[in-house]
Amino acid sequence: MKNLRLVFPLLIAFALIATPTAFGAFERFEASPWTKEETFVDKSIGKLAFGLTNITAGWTAFPFEIAKHGNIFEGIGMGIWRTATNTVGGILHTATFPIPVDIPLPDGGVKFE
């Protein structure tokens, strides 16, 4: 049991450090769309809306990435990565919406085009 208490935090620390480093090299981090707004209120509302969009639609990256990549395993890996980054990024944007500081997401987060 004591080994588990030691191993689990080490695995979490490794995942938090290694995963963004590994995938971050292959990603384009674009500025969020709300950063183009002029006023503080517009930026705050835009950041809140962007965060809620990424929280609710972040999971859509998983099937999209599987369909996009020819290799099923690459698609699953990128789908899990994008789902996690979009959802966690949405949580961070929503939690910090009164502070107009951008947290860039891979490919600018969830987009409906």
HELIX and SHEET records of a PDB file:
HELIX    1   1 LYS A    2  GLY A   24  1                                  23    
HELIX    2   2 PRO A   33  LYS A   36  5                                   4    
HELIX    3   3 PHE A   40  ALA A   57  1                                  18    
HELIX    4   4 GLY A   58  THR A   60  5                                   3    
HELIX    5   5 ALA A   61  LYS A   68  1                                   8    
HELIX    6   6 ILE A   72  ALA A   95  1                                  24    
SHEET    1   A 2 PHE A  29  GLU A  30  0                                        
SHEET    2   A 2 LEU A 105  PRO A 106 -1                                        
END                                                                             
